[in-house]
Amino acid sequence: MSEFGERRMKASSSLLVLVFIAGLVLGGVATAYLTFQQINMLKDDVASLRSQISNLQGNQSTIYQNITIFQDSVALVDLYASVKDSVVLIRGTTDQGTVQGSGFVYNFSGAMWIVTNHHVVYGATNVSVTFSSGNGYAATVNGTDPYADLAVLRVNAPATEFKPLEIASSSTLKVGEPVIAIGNPYGLVGSLTTGVVSALGRTITEQQYTGGYAIANIIQTSAPINPGNSGGPLLNYNGTVVGITTAIVENSQGLGFAIPSNTILREMHSLVTNGSYDGHSYLGVAGNDMDYETAQTYSTNVTYGWRIAQVTTGGPADNAGVKVGDIIIGINGTPARNMDEMSSYLEENTLPTETVILNIARGNQTQDIQVVLDKRPPPPV
């Protein structure tokens, strides 16, 4: 081979080597660039994931904090501390010995009053009120209403003793809403119990004080109530009064009753100024709830409502033409499935002398009867 040919081959080999080296360099650079891009993308993904995790943690914290507000015992501690000085112990003397119950301070028209149950002070003398400070003072019964089991007491005590509670409307209460009761069960001053609103619109009957008339529109609660709690406040978790504890069912667990706060608000002016309240509507009938078995007994297909068994001569229902055997299934177009709903509607929405329309089932027909309401006869002495 000639010298020229050898030089050419060597030059070609050198060029190939250079091209190969350049390829390696370019490939490395390209690979490094792609790797750098992938690293940046991975960093972006990691940052995005961290942001999402942070947001999730923030949401979880918010949920936890909301639960804490309503369930943490510290909240109840603060609530109790803010209202305990407003609850009082009431004592009195009757023919049966010493009686005691609970009450709370309420500011009505700039004057301080003690609100309690009628049955706490019924027939009692030497009535006294003891505040959370331990100081006790003589009290006077200013007004009572047996038909709502309410009483208002007047106490001549220094202004520093009175720490009034606010009263909220009970119309907004819902079944399941948490409530607390504070009172003096068995003389254990300032006891707190918790529960929920178990039902609304119940009725209870107290023969001794009301002569068998129903105390209507009652709150049922699972908050434990015992003798001595009567007259104490039933409060929502804002610390405002929604009812006044009044009764229990003997040998039951978690079955207590409270007068709704709307009744207190409605009657307070009359109890303070007149010493009584006569705004309970009266139909002049007696009867029993309907159900499937009762409907079969009376050969009717109406399985709800309130069947009239007795009509008082000369009473509102009698004057309007209501008859024994009629079934009240509604008032003013509002269904009444039983006595609880009928009595609660009359208590909450009507007054004596007003006209209501009774929706009646008579035989196989329904009809509307206008009735002019009267007021209940005076309660038994």
C-alpha positions in Angstrom: 0.0 0.0 0.0 1.3 3.4 -0.8 2.2 6.0 1.8 -0.7 8.1 0.7 -3.1 5.3 1.2 -1.9 4.6 4.7 -2.2 8.2 5.7 -5.7 8.3 4.4 -6.7 5.3 6.4 -5.1 6.7 9.5 -7.0 10.0 9.0 -10.3 8.1 8.5 -9.7 6.1 11.7 -8.9 9.2 13.6 -12.1 10.8 12.3 -14.2 7.8 13.4 -12.6 7.9 16.8 -13.4 11.6 17.1 -17.0 11.1 15.9 -17.4 8.3 18.4 -16.0 10.4 21.2 -18.2 13.3 20.2 -21.2 10.9 20.3 -20.3 9.8 23.7 -20.1 13.4 24.9 -23.3 14.5 23.2 -25.1 11.4 24.5 -23.8 12.1 28.0 -25.0 15.6 27.8 -28.4 14.6 26.5 -28.7 11.9 29.1 -27.7 14.4 31.8 -30.2 16.9 30.5 -33.1 14.4 30.5 -32.1 13.2 33.9 -32.1 16.7 35.2 -35.5 17.3 33.7 -36.9 14.1 35.3 -35.4 15.1 38.6 -37.1 18.5 38.4 -40.4 16.9 37.5 -40.1 14.5 40.4 -39.3 17.5 42.7 -42.5 19.2 41.4 -44.5 16.0 42.1 -43.1 15.7 45.6 -43.9 19.3 46.3 -47.4 18.8 45.0 -47.9 15.7 47.2 -46.6 17.6 50.2 -49.0 20.4 49.6 -51.9 18.0 49.3 -50.9 16.2 52.5 -50.6 19.5 54.3 -54.1 20.4 53.1 -55.5 17.1 54.3 -53.8 17.5 57.6 -55.3 21.0 57.9 -58.8 19.7 57.2 -58.4 16.9 59.7 -57.3 19.5 62.3 -60.4 21.6 61.6 -62.7 18.7 62.0 -61.0 17.7 65.2 -61.3 21.2 66.6 -65.0 21.3 65.9 -65.5 18.0 67.8 -63.4 19.4 70.6 -65.6 22.5 71.0 -68.8 20.4 71.6 -67.4 17.3 73.3 -64.4 18.4 75.3 -65.1 18.3 79.0 -63.3 21.6 79.4 -66.3 23.3 77.5 -68.7 21.9 80.2 -66.4 23.1 82.9 -66.5 26.6 81.5 -70.2 26.5 81.0 -70.9 25.3 84.5 -68.6 28.0 85.9 -70.6 30.6 84.1 -74.1 29.5 85.3 -73.7 27.8 88.7 -74.0 31.0 90.7 -77.4 31.6 89.1 -79.0 28.4 90.5 -80.4 28.4 94.0 -81.7 26.0 96.7 -85.3 26.5 97.8 -86.5 25.2 101.2 -89.9 25.3 102.9 -92.1 23.7 105.5 -95.3 21.8 105.0 -97.5 19.6 107.1 -95.4 16.7 105.8 -92.1 18.2 107.0 -89.4 20.1 105.1 -89.4 20.3 101.4 -86.7 21.5 99.0 -86.1 22.1 95.4 -84.2 24.2 92.9 -84.7 27.5 91.1 -82.8 30.1 89.1 -82.4 33.9 89.0 -84.1 35.8 86.2 -84.1 39.5 85.4 -87.6 40.6 84.4 -88.2 44.2 83.7 -85.2 45.3 85.7 -86.2 43.3 88.8 -84.6 40.1 90.0 -86.9 37.1 90.5 -86.5 33.4 91.4 -88.2 31.0 88.9 -89.1 27.5 90.2 -91.9 24.9 90.0 -95.3 25.4 91.6 -95.1 22.0 93.3 -91.8 23.0 95.0 -93.6 25.7 97.1 -97.1 24.3 97.1 -98.5 24.6 100.6 -95.1 25.6 102.0 -94.5 28.2 104.7 -91.2 29.6 105.8 -89.9 29.5 102.3 -86.2 30.4 101.9 -83.7 30.8 99.1 -80.0 29.9 99.5 -77.5 31.2 96.9 -74.3 29.5 95.8 -72.4 31.8 98.2 -74.1 29.9 101.1 -76.1 32.9 102.1 -79.8 32.2 102.7 -82.8 34.7 102.8 -86.5 34.5 103.4 -88.6 34.4 100.2 -92.2 35.2 99.3 -94.2 33.4 96.7 -95.3 36.1 94.3 -97.2 34.1 91.7 -98.0 30.6 90.7 -99.6 28.6 87.9 -100.4 25.0 88.7 -101.4 24.3 85.1 -97.9 25.0 84.0 -96.2 24.0 87.3 -94.6 27.5 87.5 -93.9 29.8 90.4 -92.1 33.1 90.9 -90.5 34.1 94.2 -89.4 37.4 95.5 -86.3 37.6 97.7 -84.9 40.6 99.6 -81.2 40.0 99.2 -78.2 42.2 98.2 -77.8 42.9 94.5 -74.5 41.0 94.5 -76.3 37.7 95.1 -78.3 37.9 91.9 -76.7 36.5 88.8 -79.5 36.2 86.3 -79.7 33.7 83.5 -81.0 34.4 80.0 -84.1 32.6 78.7 -84.1 31.5 75.0 -87.1 30.5 72.9 -87.8 26.8 73.1 -89.4 26.9 69.6 -86.0 26.1 68.0 -85.3 23.0 70.1 -84.8 19.8 68.2 -84.8 16.2 69.3 -81.2 15.1 69.8 -80.0 18.5 70.9 -77.6 18.3 73.9 -78.8 19.9 77.1 -77.7 20.1 80.7 -79.6 20.3 84.0 -78.3 22.0 87.1 -80.0 21.7 90.5 -79.9 20.2 94.0 -80.9 16.5 93.8 -81.3 15.1 97.3 -79.8 18.3 98.6 -76.6 17.9 96.7 -76.2 21.5 95.8 -75.1 22.6 92.3 -75.2 19.2 90.7 -74.8 19.1 86.9 -76.1 16.3 84.6 -76.1 16.1 80.8 -78.3 14.5 78.2 -80.3 15.3 75.1 -83.8 16.4 74.1 -85.5 13.1 73.8 -88.9 14.3 72.6 -91.0 17.4 72.3 -94.7 18.1 72.8 -95.3 15.7 75.6 -98.1 16.1 78.2 -98.0 15.1 81.9 -100.8 15.1 84.4 -100.7 15.9 88.1 -103.9 15.1 89.9 -103.1 16.9 93.2 -102.2 20.3 91.7 -104.2 20.4 88.4 -107.3 18.3 89.1 -106.3 16.0 86.2 -105.8 18.7 83.6 -102.8 18.1 81.3 -99.6 20.2 81.6 -98.9 20.4 77.9 -96.1 21.0 75.5 -93.5 19.3 77.8 -89.8 18.6 76.9 -88.7 15.1 77.5 -85.0 14.7 78.3 -82.4 12.1 79.0 -80.5 14.3 81.4 -80.8 12.6 84.8 -83.3 14.4 87.1 -83.9 13.4 90.7 -86.0 14.7 93.6 -84.6 18.2 94.5 -83.8 19.0 90.8 -87.4 20.3 90.4 -87.4 24.0 89.5 -83.8 24.1 88.2 -82.9 25.3 84.7 -82.5 23.1 81.7 -79.9 24.8 79.6 -78.6 24.5 76.0 -74.8 24.5 75.4 -74.9 28.3 75.1 -75.8 28.5 78.7 -79.3 29.9 78.2 -82.4 28.5 79.7 -84.6 26.4 77.4 -86.8 24.8 80.1 -87.3 24.2 83.8 -87.0 20.6 85.1 -90.2 19.5 86.7 -90.9 15.7 86.9 -89.6 12.2 86.5 -91.2 8.8 85.9 -90.5 6.7 89.0 -88.3 3.7 88.6 -87.2 4.9 85.1 -83.8 5.7 83.8 -83.1 8.7 81.6 -86.8 9.8 81.5 -87.2 13.3 82.8 -89.5 16.2 81.8 -89.2 20.0 81.7 -91.5 22.9 81.2 -90.5 24.7 78.0 -89.0 28.2 78.2 -91.7 29.6 76.0 -94.2 28.9 78.8 -92.0 31.0 81.2 -91.7 33.8 78.7 -95.4 33.8 78.0 -96.5 33.8 81.7 -93.9 35.8 83.5 -95.6 39.2 83.2 -98.9 37.8 84.6 -97.2 35.9 87.4 -95.3 39.0 88.4 -98.1 41.5 88.1 -101.2 39.5 88.9 -99.9 36.5 90.9 -101.5 34.0 88.6 -102.1 33.1 84.9 -105.4 32.2 83.3 -104.5 32.0 79.6 -104.9 28.2 79.3 -107.4 27.3 76.6 -110.3 25.0 77.5 -112.4 22.8 75.2 -114.5 21.0 77.8 -114.0 17.4 76.6 -112.3 14.2 77.8 -111.2 11.2 75.8 -108.5 8.8 74.8 -105.9 8.3 72.0 -106.8 6.3 69.0 -104.7 3.4 67.7 -105.3 0.3 65.5 -106.8 -1.8 68.3 -109.1 1.0 69.5 -110.3 1.6 65.9 -111.2 -2.0 65.7 -113.2 -1.8 68.9 -115.2 1.2 67.6 -115.5 -0.2 64.0 -113.7 2.7 62.4 -110.8 3.0 60.0 -109.4 6.1 61.8 -106.3 4.8 63.7 -105.0 8.1 65.0 -106.4 11.2 66.7 -108.2 11.7 70.0 -111.6 10.1 70.5 -114.0 12.1 72.6 -115.6 10.1 75.5 -117.2 12.9 77.4 -118.4 16.4 76.6 -118.9 18.9 79.4 -122.4 20.3 79.3 -122.4 24.0 78.5 -118.7 23.9 77.6 -117.1 25.3 74.4 -117.2 21.9 72.6 -120.8 21.2 73.7 -121.9 24.7 72.5 -120.3 24.0 69.1 -122.0 20.7 68.6 -119.1 18.3 69.3 -120.4 14.8 70.2 -119.2 11.8 72.1 -117.6 9.5 69.6 -116.1 12.2 67.5 -112.4 11.9 66.8 -110.3 15.1 66.7 -107.8 14.5 64.0 -106.6 18.1 63.7 -106.9 21.7 64.8 -106.8 24.6 62.3 -105.5 22.2 59.7 -102.6 21.0 61.8 -102.7 17.2 62.3 -103.3 16.0 65.9 -102.4 12.3 66.2 -102.9 12.1 69.9 -103.7 14.1 73.1 -100.0 15.2 73.3 -100.2 17.0 69.9 -103.7 18.4 70.5 -102.9 19.7 74.0 -99.5 21.1 72.9 -101.1 22.9 70.0 -103.7 24.5 72.1 -101.1 25.5 74.8 -98.6 27.0 72.3 -100.9 28.6 69.7 -104.2 29.6 71.3 -105.8 31.7 74.1 -109.2 31.7 75.7 -112.0 33.5 73.6 -110.2 32.7 70.3 -112.0 30.6 67.7 -110.4 27.4 66.4 -111.5 24.9 63.8 -111.6 21.3 65.0 -111.0 18.8 62.2 -113.4 16.0 63.2 -113.9 12.4 62.0 -117.5 11.4 62.6 -118.5 8.0 61.4 -117.2 7.7 57.8 -117.0 11.4 57.2 -114.8 14.3 58.2 -116.0 17.8 59.0 -114.8 21.1 60.4 -116.4 22.5 63.5 -115.8 26.0 64.8 -115.3 26.3 68.6 -114.9 29.4 70.7 -112.4 28.5 73.4 -112.9 29.3 77.1 -110.4 29.4 79.9 -109.9 26.5 82.3 -111.7 26.5 85.6 -109.6 27.5 88.6 -107.3 24.8 89.8 -108.1 22.9 92.9 -107.0 24.6 96.2 
